[in-house]
Amino acid sequence: MTIVHDITVDQVWAWLGEVADPEIPVISIVDLGIVRAVALEGAACMVTITPTYSGCPAMTVIADSVADALRAHGVEHVRIVTRLAPAWTTDWMSAAGKAALTGYGIAPPVQQAIDISGLHAGIRRRAAPDVRCPHCGSAHTQLTSEFGSTPCKALYKCGDCREPFDYFKCH
């Protein structure tokens, strides 16, 4: 059995990159940006995670999956730390994660959540995003509902291929 001093932080990140999000299994928790930090401390491996939104019901499953994945690689002492601040943002998603969402039929976020461009110009309303259909690529889409299959998604419909799809909301 491997002990924690025989592994590297990079190995742990790679192993966690194989842990799928329980709600969207085509994207890893690393590509989703949930894993914030990895540290090796003595005989323990500490992994810091942040929920995609406060009260996310999948966090217990994610924490268990992290511990299971590391134990499968011989790490006996796993400590999971949940950090709520700063709040998770879709800006933390990787390009590979966004591509995986598109391939799965979910439109990825198209804007940055943290936009400081308007700070000096006063408060202004953010324009609605130009969401492309993940099925046919059309920009002729329409918001159907602010709430999709999970609270972090909205429901859209394509005006060209007529298919409904989820859009991963920017936040």
DONU-850853 format. One record per residue: residue number from 1; x negated, y negated, z negated of N, C-alpha, C, O in turn. Coordinates in Angstrom, 1 decimal, padded with zeros to 4 digits, always signed. Layout:
SITE  seq    n.px    n.py    n.pz   ca.px   ca.py   ca.pz    c.px    c.py    c.pz    o.px    o.py    o.pz
SITE  NUM       X       Y       Z       X       Y       Z       X       Y       Z       X       Y       Z
...
//
This chain:
SITE  seq    n.px    n.py    n.pz   ca.px   ca.py   ca.pz    c.px    c.py    c.pz    o.px    o.py    o.pz
SITE    1  -000.8  +001.2  +000.0  +000.0  +000.0  +000.0  -000.9  -001.2  +000.0  -001.8  -001.3  -000.8
SITE    2  -000.6  -002.2  +000.9  -001.3  -003.5  +001.0  -001.0  -004.3  -000.2  +000.1  -004.4  -000.7
SITE    3  -002.1  -005.0  -000.7  -001.8  -006.0  -001.8  -002.0  -007.4  -001.2  -002.6  -007.5  -000.2
SITE    4  -001.5  -008.4  -001.9  -001.3  -009.7  -001.4  -002.7  -010.3  -001.0  -002.7  -011.1  +000.0
SITE    5  -003.8  -010.0  -001.6  -005.0  -010.6  -001.2  -005.6  -010.0  +000.1  -006.6  -010.6  +000.6
SITE    6  -005.0  -009.0  +000.6  -005.4  -008.4  +001.9  -004.7  -009.0  +003.1  -004.9  -008.6  +004.2
SITE    7  -003.8  -009.9  +002.9  -003.0  -010.5  +003.9  -003.3  -012.0  +004.0  -003.9  -012.6  +003.1
SITE    8  -002.9  -012.6  +005.1  -003.0  -014.0  +005.3  -001.7  -014.7  +005.4  -000.7  -014.1  +005.7
SITE    9  -001.7  -016.0  +005.2  -000.5  -016.8  +005.4  +000.0  -016.7  +006.8  +001.3  -016.6  +007.0
SITE   10  -000.9  -016.7  +007.8  -000.5  -016.5  +009.2  +000.3  -015.2  +009.4  +001.2  -015.1  +010.2
SITE   11  -000.2  -014.1  +008.8  +000.5  -012.8  +008.9  +001.9  -012.9  +008.4  +002.8  -012.3  +009.0
SITE   12  +002.0  -013.5  +007.2  +003.3  -013.6  +006.6  +004.3  -014.4  +007.5  +005.4  -014.0  +007.7
SITE   13  +003.8  -015.5  +008.1  +004.6  -016.3  +009.0  +005.0  -015.4  +010.2  +006.2  -015.5  +010.7
SITE   14  +004.1  -014.6  +010.7  +004.4  -013.7  +011.9  +005.5  -012.7  +011.5  +006.4  -012.4  +012.2
SITE   15  +005.4  -012.1  +010.3  +006.4  -011.1  +009.8  +007.7  -011.8  +009.6  +008.7  -011.2  +010.0
SITE   16  +007.7  -013.0  +009.1  +009.0  -013.7  +008.9  +009.6  -014.1  +010.2  +010.8  -014.3  +010.4
SITE   17  +008.8  -014.3  +011.3  +009.2  -014.6  +012.6  +010.0  -013.5  +013.2  +010.7  -013.7  +014.3
SITE   18  +010.0  -012.3  +012.6  +010.8  -011.2  +013.1  +012.1  -011.0  +012.3  +012.8  -010.1  +012.6
SITE   19  +012.3  -011.8  +011.3  +013.5  -011.8  +010.5  +014.6  -012.6  +011.2  +014.5  -013.8  +011.3
SITE   20  +015.7  -011.9  +011.6  +016.8  -012.6  +012.3  +017.7  -013.3  +011.4  +017.9  -012.9  +010.3
SITE   21  +018.2  -014.4  +011.9  +019.3  -015.1  +011.2  +020.5  -014.2  +011.1  +020.9  -013.6  +012.2
SITE   22  +021.2  -014.0  +010.0  +022.3  -013.1  +009.9  +023.5  -013.5  +010.7  +024.3  -012.7  +011.1
SITE   23  +023.7  -014.8  +010.9  +024.8  -015.3  +011.7  +024.6  -015.4  +013.2  +025.5  -015.3  +014.0
SITE   24  +023.3  -015.6  +013.5  +022.9  -015.7  +014.9  +021.7  -014.8  +015.1  +020.6  -015.3  +015.1
SITE   25  +021.9  -013.6  +015.4  +020.8  -012.6  +015.3  +019.7  -012.7  +016.4  +018.7  -012.1  +016.3
SITE   26  +019.9  -013.6  +017.4  +018.9  -013.8  +018.4  +017.9  -014.8  +018.1  +016.9  -015.0  +018.8
SITE   27  +018.0  -015.5  +016.9  +017.0  -016.5  +016.5  +016.5  -016.1  +015.2  +017.2  -015.7  +014.3
SITE   28  +015.2  -016.2  +015.0  +014.6  -015.9  +013.7  +014.7  -017.0  +012.8  +015.0  -018.1  +013.1
SITE   29  +014.6  -016.7  +011.5  +014.7  -017.7  +010.5  +013.6  -018.7  +010.6  +013.7  -019.8  +010.1
SITE   30  +012.4  -018.3  +011.2  +011.3  -019.2  +011.4  +011.7  -020.2  +012.5  +011.5  -021.4  +012.4
SITE   31  +012.2  -019.6  +013.7  +012.6  -020.5  +014.8  +013.7  -021.4  +014.5  +013.9  -022.5  +015.0
SITE   32  +014.6  -021.0  +013.5  +015.7  -021.8  +013.1  +015.2  -022.9  +012.2  +015.9  -023.9  +012.0
SITE   33  +014.0  -022.8  +011.6  +013.5  -023.8  +010.7  +013.9  -023.7  +009.3  +013.7  -024.6  +008.5
SITE   34  +014.4  -022.5  +008.9  +014.8  -022.3  +007.5  +013.6  -022.1  +006.6  +013.6  -022.5  +005.5
SITE   35  +012.6  -021.4  +007.2  +011.4  -021.1  +006.4  +010.5  -022.4  +006.3  +010.1  -022.9  +007.4
SITE   36  +010.3  -023.0  +005.2  +009.6  -024.2  +005.0  +008.2  -024.1  +004.7  +007.3  -024.8  +005.1
SITE   37  +007.8  -023.1  +003.9  +006.5  -022.9  +003.4  +006.2  -021.4  +003.0  +007.1  -020.7  +002.6
SITE   38  +004.9  -021.1  +003.2  +004.5  -019.7  +002.7  +003.2  -020.0  +001.9  +002.3  -020.7  +002.4
SITE   39  +003.1  -019.4  +000.7  +001.9  -019.5  -000.1  +001.6  -018.1  -000.7  +002.5  -017.4  -001.1
SITE   40  +000.4  -017.9  -000.8  -000.1  -016.7  -001.5  -000.7  -017.1  -002.9  -001.6  -017.9  -002.9
SITE   41  +000.0  -016.7  -004.0  -000.4  -017.1  -005.3  -000.6  -015.9  -006.2  +000.3  -015.3  -006.6
SITE   42  -001.9  -015.7  -006.4  -002.2  -014.5  -007.2  -001.8  -013.2  -006.6  -002.2  -012.9  -005.4
SITE   43  -000.9  -012.5  -007.3  -000.4  -011.2  -006.7  +000.9  -011.4  -006.0  +001.6  -010.4  -005.7
SITE   44  +001.3  -012.6  -005.9  +002.7  -012.9  -005.3  +002.6  -013.7  -004.0  +001.7  -014.4  -003.7
SITE   45  +003.6  -013.5  -003.2  +003.8  -014.2  -002.0  +005.0  -015.1  -002.2  +006.1  -014.6  -002.4
SITE   46  +004.9  -016.4  -002.1  +006.0  -017.3  -002.3  +006.4  -017.9  -001.0  +005.6  -018.4  -000.2
SITE   47  +007.7  -017.8  -000.7  +008.3  -018.3  +000.5  +009.4  -019.3  +000.2  +010.3  -019.0  -000.6
SITE   48  +009.3  -020.5  +000.7  +010.2  -021.5  +000.5  +011.2  -021.6  +001.7  +010.7  -021.7  +002.8
SITE   49  +012.5  -021.6  +001.4  +013.5  -021.6  +002.4  +014.5  -022.8  +002.1  +014.6  -023.2  +000.9
SITE   50  +015.1  -023.3  +003.2  +016.0  -024.4  +003.0  +017.3  -024.0  +003.8  +017.2  -023.6  +005.0
SITE   51  +018.5  -024.0  +003.2  +019.7  -023.7  +003.9  +020.0  -024.7  +005.0  +019.7  -025.9  +004.9
SITE   52  +020.7  -024.2  +006.0  +021.1  -025.1  +007.1  +022.1  -026.1  +006.7  +022.2  -027.2  +007.3
SITE   53  +022.8  -025.8  +005.6  +023.7  -026.8  +005.0  +023.9  -026.3  +003.6  +023.9  -025.1  +003.3
SITE   54  +024.2  -027.2  +002.7  +024.4  -026.9  +001.3  +025.6  -026.0  +001.1  +026.7  -026.2  +001.7
SITE   55  +025.4  -024.9  +000.4  +026.4  -023.9  +000.2  +026.5  -022.9  +001.3  +027.5  -022.1  +001.4
SITE   56  +025.5  -022.8  +002.2  +025.5  -021.8  +003.3  +025.6  -020.4  +002.7  +024.7  -020.0  +001.9
SITE   57  +026.6  -019.6  +003.0  +026.8  -018.3  +002.5  +025.8  -017.3  +002.9  +025.7  -016.2  +002.3
SITE   58  +025.0  -017.6  +003.9  +024.0  -016.6  +004.4  +022.7  -016.6  +003.6  +021.9  -015.8  +003.9
SITE   59  +022.5  -017.6  +002.7  +021.2  -017.7  +002.1  +020.8  -016.5  +001.2  +019.7  -016.2  +001.1
SITE   60  +021.8  -015.9  +000.6  +021.5  -014.7  -000.2  +021.0  -013.6  +000.7  +020.0  -012.9  +000.4
SITE   61  +021.7  -013.4  +001.8  +021.3  -012.4  +002.8  +019.9  -012.7  +003.4  +019.0  -011.8  +003.5
SITE   62  +019.6  -014.0  +003.7  +018.3  -014.4  +004.2  +017.2  -014.2  +003.2  +016.2  -013.6  +003.5
SITE   63  +017.5  -014.5  +001.9  +016.5  -014.3  +000.9  +016.2  -012.8  +000.7  +015.0  -012.4  +000.6
SITE   64  +017.2  -012.0  +000.7  +017.0  -010.5  +000.6  +016.3  -010.0  +001.9  +015.4  -009.1  +001.7
SITE   65  +016.6  -010.5  +003.0  +015.9  -010.1  +004.3  +014.4  -010.5  +004.2  +013.5  -009.7  +004.7
SITE   66  +014.1  -011.7  +003.7  +012.7  -012.1  +003.6  +011.9  -011.1  +002.6  +010.9  -010.6  +003.0
SITE   67  +012.5  -010.9  +001.5  +011.9  -010.0  +000.5  +011.7  -008.6  +001.1  +010.7  -007.9  +001.0
SITE   68  +012.8  -008.1  +001.8  +012.7  -006.7  +002.4  +011.6  -006.7  +003.5  +010.9  -005.7  +003.5
SITE   69  +011.5  -007.7  +004.3  +010.5  -007.7  +005.4  +009.1  -007.7  +004.8  +008.2  -007.0  +005.3
SITE   70  +008.9  -008.5  +003.8  +007.5  -008.5  +003.2  +007.2  -007.3  +002.4  +006.1  -006.8  +002.5
SITE   71  +008.2  -006.7  +001.8  +007.9  -005.4  +001.1  +007.6  -004.3  +002.1  +006.8  -003.4  +001.8
SITE   72  +008.3  -004.4  +003.2  +008.0  -003.4  +004.3  +006.6  -003.4  +004.8  +006.0  -002.5  +005.3
SITE   73  +005.9  -004.6  +004.6  +004.5  -004.8  +005.0  +003.6  -004.6  +003.7  +002.4  -005.0  +003.8
SITE   74  +004.1  -004.1  +002.6  +003.3  -003.8  +001.5  +003.1  -004.9  +000.5  +002.4  -004.8  -000.5
SITE   75  +003.9  -006.0  +000.6  +003.8  -007.1  -000.4  +004.8  -006.8  -001.5  +006.1  -006.8  -001.2
SITE   76  +004.3  -006.5  -002.6  +005.2  -006.0  -003.7  +005.9  -007.2  -004.5  +007.0  -007.0  -004.9
SITE   77  +005.1  -008.2  -004.6  +005.7  -009.3  -005.4  +006.0  -010.5  -004.5  +005.2  -011.2  -004.0
SITE   78  +007.3  -010.7  -004.3  +007.8  -011.7  -003.5  +008.6  -012.7  -004.3  +009.5  -012.3  -005.1
SITE   79  +008.4  -014.0  -004.1  +009.1  -015.0  -004.8  +009.7  -015.9  -003.8  +009.0  -016.5  -003.0
SITE   80  +011.1  -016.0  -003.8  +011.8  -016.9  -002.9  +012.2  -018.2  -003.6  +012.8  -018.1  -004.7
SITE   81  +011.8  -019.3  -003.0  +012.2  -020.6  -003.6  +013.1  -021.3  -002.6  +012.8  -021.4  -001.4
SITE   82  +014.3  -021.7  -003.1  +015.2  -022.4  -002.2  +015.1  -023.9  -002.5  +015.3  -024.4  -003.6
SITE   83  +014.7  -024.7  -001.5  +014.5  -026.1  -001.6  +015.6  -026.8  -000.8  +015.8  -026.5  +000.4
SITE   84  +016.3  -027.7  -001.5  +017.5  -028.4  -000.8  +017.1  -029.8  -000.3  +017.8  -030.3  +000.5
SITE   85  +015.9  -030.3  -000.8  +015.5  -031.7  -000.3  +014.1  -031.6  +000.2  +013.2  -031.0  -000.5
SITE   86  +013.8  -032.2  +001.3  +014.8  -032.8  +002.2  +015.7  -031.8  +002.8  +015.4  -030.6  +003.0
SITE   87  +016.9  -032.3  +003.2  +017.9  -031.4  +003.8  +017.4  -030.9  +005.1  +016.7  -031.6  +005.9
SITE   88  +017.8  -029.7  +005.4  +017.5  -029.0  +006.7  +018.0  -029.9  +007.8  +019.1  -030.5  +007.7
SITE   89  +017.3  -029.9  +008.9  +017.8  -030.6  +010.1  +017.5  -029.8  +011.4  +016.6  -029.0  +011.4
SITE   90  +018.3  -030.0  +012.4  +018.1  -029.2  +013.6  +016.8  -029.6  +014.3  +016.3  -029.0  +015.2
SITE   91  +016.2  -030.8  +013.9  +014.9  -031.2  +014.4  +013.8  -030.1  +014.0  +012.8  -030.1  +014.7
SITE   92  +014.1  -029.3  +013.0  +013.1  -028.2  +012.6  +013.2  -027.0  +013.5  +012.3  -026.1  +013.4
SITE   93  +014.2  -026.9  +014.4  +014.3  -025.7  +015.2  +013.2  -025.8  +016.3  +012.8  -026.8  +016.8
SITE   94  +012.6  -024.6  +016.6  +011.6  -024.5  +017.6  +012.2  -024.5  +019.0  +013.4  -024.2  +019.2
SITE   95  +011.4  -024.8  +020.0  +011.8  -024.7  +021.4  +012.2  -023.3  +021.7  +013.2  -023.1  +022.5
SITE   96  +011.5  -022.3  +021.2  +011.8  -020.9  +021.5  +013.2  -020.6  +020.9  +013.9  -019.8  +021.5
SITE   97  +013.5  -021.1  +019.7  +014.8  -020.9  +019.1  +015.9  -021.5  +019.9  +016.9  -020.9  +020.0
SITE   98  +015.7  -022.7  +020.4  +016.7  -023.4  +021.2  +017.0  -022.6  +022.5  +018.1  -022.5  +022.9
SITE   99  +015.9  -022.1  +023.1  +016.0  -021.2  +024.3  +016.8  -020.0  +024.0  +017.6  -019.5  +024.8
SITE  100  +016.5  -019.4  +022.8  +017.2  -018.1  +022.4  +018.7  -018.4  +022.3  +019.5  -017.6  +022.6
SITE  101  +019.1  -019.5  +021.7  +020.5  -019.9  +021.5  +021.2  -020.0  +022.9  +022.2  -019.4  +023.1
SITE  102  +020.5  -020.7  +023.8  +021.1  -020.8  +025.1  +021.3  -019.5  +025.8  +022.4  -019.2  +026.3
SITE  103  +020.3  -018.6  +025.7  +020.4  -017.3  +026.3  +021.5  -016.4  +025.6  +022.1  -015.5  +026.2
SITE  104  +021.9  -016.8  +024.4  +022.9  -016.1  +023.7  +024.3  -016.6  +023.9  +025.3  -016.1  +023.5
SITE  105  +024.4  -017.8  +024.6  +025.6  -018.4  +024.9  +026.0  -019.5  +024.0  +027.2  -020.0  +023.9
SITE  106  +025.1  -020.0  +023.2  +025.3  -021.2  +022.3  +024.5  -022.3  +022.8  +023.3  -022.2  +022.9
SITE  107  +025.1  -023.5  +023.0  +024.4  -024.6  +023.4  +023.6  -025.2  +022.2  +024.1  -025.4  +021.2
SITE  108  +022.3  -025.4  +022.4  +021.4  -025.9  +021.3  +021.6  -027.4  +021.1  +022.2  -028.0  +022.0
SITE  109  +021.2  -027.9  +020.0  +021.4  -029.3  +019.7  +020.6  -030.1  +020.8  +019.5  -029.7  +021.2
SITE  110  +021.2  -031.2  +021.3  +020.6  -032.0  +022.3  +020.0  -033.3  +021.9  +019.3  -034.0  +022.7
SITE  111  +020.2  -033.7  +020.6  +019.7  -034.9  +020.2  +018.8  -034.7  +018.9  +018.9  -033.6  +018.4
SITE  112  +018.0  -035.6  +018.6  +017.3  -035.5  +017.3  +018.3  -036.0  +016.2  +019.0  -036.9  +016.4
SITE  113  +018.2  -035.3  +015.1  +019.0  -035.6  +013.9  +018.5  -036.9  +013.3  +019.3  -037.7  +012.8
SITE  114  +017.2  -037.0  +013.2  +016.6  -038.2  +012.6  +016.2  -039.2  +013.7  +015.2  -039.0  +014.3
SITE  115  +017.1  -040.2  +013.8  +016.8  -041.2  +014.9  +016.7  -042.6  +014.2  +017.7  -043.1  +013.7
SITE  116  +015.5  -043.1  +014.1  +015.3  -044.4  +013.5  +015.3  -045.5  +014.4  +015.0  -046.7  +014.1
SITE  117  +015.7  -045.3  +015.7  +015.6  -046.3  +016.7  +016.6  -047.5  +016.4  +016.3  -048.6  +016.9
SITE  118  +017.6  -047.2  +015.7  +018.6  -048.3  +015.5  +018.5  -049.0  +014.2  +019.3  -049.8  +013.8
SITE  119  +017.4  -048.7  +013.4  +017.3  -049.3  +012.1  +017.1  -050.8  +012.2  +017.7  -051.6  +011.3
SITE  120  +016.4  -051.3  +013.1  +016.2  -052.8  +013.2  +017.4  -053.5  +013.9  +017.5  -054.7  +013.8
SITE  121  +018.2  -052.7  +014.6  +019.3  -053.3  +015.4  +020.6  -053.3  +014.6  +021.6  -053.7  +015.2
SITE  122  +020.6  -052.9  +013.4  +021.8  -052.8  +012.6  +022.4  -051.4  +012.9  +021.9  -050.6  +013.6
SITE  123  +023.5  -051.2  +012.2  +024.2  -049.9  +012.3  +025.0  -049.9  +013.6  +025.7  -050.8  +013.9
SITE  124  +024.8  -048.8  +014.4  +025.6  -048.6  +015.6  +026.0  -047.2  +015.7  +025.3  -046.3  +015.2
SITE  125  +027.1  -047.0  +016.4  +027.6  -045.6  +016.5  +026.8  -044.8  +017.5  +026.5  -045.3  +018.6
SITE  126  +026.5  -043.6  +017.2  +025.7  -042.8  +018.1  +026.6  -042.2  +019.2  +027.7  -041.8  +018.9
SITE  127  +026.1  -042.3  +020.4  +026.9  -041.8  +021.5  +027.1  -040.3  +021.4  +026.2  -039.6  +020.9
SITE  128  +028.2  -039.8  +022.0  +028.5  -038.4  +022.0  +027.4  -037.7  +022.8  +026.9  -038.2  +023.8
SITE  129  +026.9  -036.5  +022.4  +025.8  -035.8  +023.1  +026.3  -035.3  +024.5  +027.5  -035.0  +024.6
SITE  130  +025.4  -035.2  +025.4  +025.7  -034.6  +026.7  +025.3  -033.1  +026.6  +024.2  -032.7  +026.7
SITE  131  +026.3  -032.3  +026.3  +026.2  -030.9  +026.0  +026.3  -030.1  +027.3  +027.3  -030.2  +028.0
SITE  132  +025.3  -029.3  +027.6  +025.4  -028.5  +028.9  +025.9  -027.1  +028.5  +025.6  -026.6  +027.4
SITE  133  +026.7  -026.6  +029.4  +027.2  -025.3  +029.3  +026.1  -024.2  +029.3  +025.3  -024.2  +030.2
SITE  134  +026.0  -023.4  +028.3  +024.9  -022.4  +028.2  +025.2  -021.2  +029.2  +024.3  -020.4  +029.5
SITE  135  +026.4  -021.2  +029.8  +026.7  -020.1  +030.8  +026.3  -020.5  +032.2  +025.7  -019.7  +032.9
SITE  136  +026.7  -021.7  +032.6  +026.4  -022.1  +034.0  +025.5  -023.4  +034.1  +025.2  -023.7  +035.3
SITE  137  +025.2  -024.0  +033.0  +024.4  -025.2  +033.1  +025.1  -026.5  +033.4  +024.4  -027.5  +033.4
SITE  138  +026.4  -026.5  +033.6  +027.1  -027.7  +033.9  +027.1  -028.7  +032.8  +027.1  -028.3  +031.6
SITE  139  +027.1  -030.0  +033.1  +027.2  -031.0  +032.1  +028.6  -031.5  +032.0  +029.0  -032.4  +031.2
SITE  140  +029.5  -030.8  +032.8  +031.0  -031.2  +032.7  +031.6  -030.4  +031.6  +032.4  -029.4  +031.9
SITE  141  +031.4  -030.8  +030.4  +031.9  -030.0  +029.2  +032.7  -031.0  +028.3  +032.6  -032.2  +028.4
SITE  142  +033.5  -030.4  +027.5  +034.4  -031.2  +026.7  +034.5  -030.6  +025.3  +034.6  -029.3  +025.1
SITE  143  +034.4  -031.4  +024.3  +034.6  -031.0  +022.9  +036.1  -030.5  +022.7  +037.0  -031.2  +023.0
SITE  144  +036.2  -029.3  +022.2  +037.5  -028.8  +021.9  +037.9  -028.9  +020.4  +039.0  -029.3  +020.0
SITE  145  +036.9  -028.6  +019.6  +037.1  -028.7  +018.1  +035.7  -029.0  +017.5  +034.7  -028.5  +017.9
SITE  146  +035.7  -029.9  +016.5  +034.5  -030.2  +015.7  +034.0  -029.0  +015.0  +032.8  -029.0  +014.5
SITE  147  +034.8  -028.0  +014.8  +034.4  -026.8  +014.0  +034.5  -025.6  +014.9  +035.5  -025.3  +015.5
SITE  148  +033.4  -024.9  +015.0  +033.3  -023.6  +015.8  +033.3  -022.4  +014.9  +034.0  -022.4  +013.9
SITE  149  +032.6  -021.4  +015.3  +032.6  -020.1  +014.6  +032.0  -020.2  +013.2  +032.3  -019.4  +012.3
SITE  150  +031.1  -021.2  +013.0  +030.6  -021.5  +011.7  +030.6  -023.0  +011.5  +030.7  -023.7  +012.5
SITE  151  +030.4  -023.5  +010.2  +030.5  -024.9  +010.0  +029.4  -025.7  +010.7  +029.5  -026.9  +011.0
SITE  152  +028.3  -025.1  +011.1  +027.2  -025.8  +011.8  +027.4  -025.8  +013.3  +026.5  -026.3  +014.0
SITE  153  +028.5  -025.4  +013.8  +028.8  -025.4  +015.2  +030.1  -026.1  +015.6  +031.0  -026.1  +014.7
SITE  154  +030.2  -026.6  +016.8  +031.4  -027.2  +017.3  +031.8  -026.3  +018.5  +031.0  -025.6  +019.1
SITE  155  +033.1  -026.4  +018.9  +033.6  -025.6  +020.0  +033.8  -026.5  +021.2  +034.4  -027.5  +021.1
SITE  156  +033.2  -026.1  +022.3  +033.3  -026.8  +023.6  +033.9  -025.9  +024.6  +034.0  -024.7  +024.5
SITE  157  +034.3  -026.5  +025.8  +034.7  -025.8  +026.9  +034.1  -026.4  +028.2  +034.0  -027.6  +028.3
SITE  158  +033.7  -025.5  +029.1  +033.1  -026.0  +030.3  +034.2  -026.3  +031.3  +035.1  -025.5  +031.5
SITE  159  +034.1  -027.5  +032.0  +035.1  -027.8  +033.0  +034.8  -027.1  +034.3  +035.7  -027.1  +035.2
SITE  160  +033.6  -026.6  +034.5  +033.3  -025.9  +035.8  +033.6  -024.4  +035.7  +034.4  -023.9  +036.5
SITE  161  +032.9  -023.7  +034.8  +033.1  -022.2  +034.7  +034.3  -021.9  +033.8  +034.7  -020.7  +033.8
SITE  162  +034.8  -022.9  +033.1  +036.0  -022.7  +032.2  +035.8  -021.9  +031.0  +036.7  -021.5  +030.3
SITE  163  +034.5  -021.5  +030.7  +034.2  -020.7  +029.5  +034.1  -021.6  +028.3  +033.5  -022.7  +028.3
SITE  164  +034.7  -021.1  +027.2  +034.4  -021.8  +025.9  +033.0  -021.4  +025.4  +032.5  -020.3  +025.7
SITE  165  +032.5  -022.2  +024.6  +031.2  -021.9  +023.9  +031.0  -022.7  +022.7  +031.5  -023.8  +022.5
SITE  166  +030.1  -022.2  +021.8  +029.7  -022.9  +020.6  +028.6  -023.9  +021.0  +027.7  -023.6  +021.8
SITE  167  +028.6  -025.0  +020.3  +027.5  -026.0  +020.3  +026.9  -026.1  +018.9  +027.6  -026.4  +018.0
SITE  168  +025.6  -025.9  +018.8  +025.0  -026.0  +017.5  +024.8  -027.5  +017.2  +024.0  -028.2  +017.8
SITE  169  +025.6  -028.0  +016.3  +025.7  -029.4  +016.0  +024.3  -029.9  +015.5  +023.6  -029.3  +014.7
SITE  170  +024.0  -031.1  +015.9  +022.8  -031.8  +015.4  +023.1  -032.3  +014.0  +024.0  -033.1  +013.8
SITE  171  +022.2  -031.9  +013.1  +022.3  -032.5  +011.7  +021.0  -032.3  +011.0  +020.9  -032.6  +009.9
//
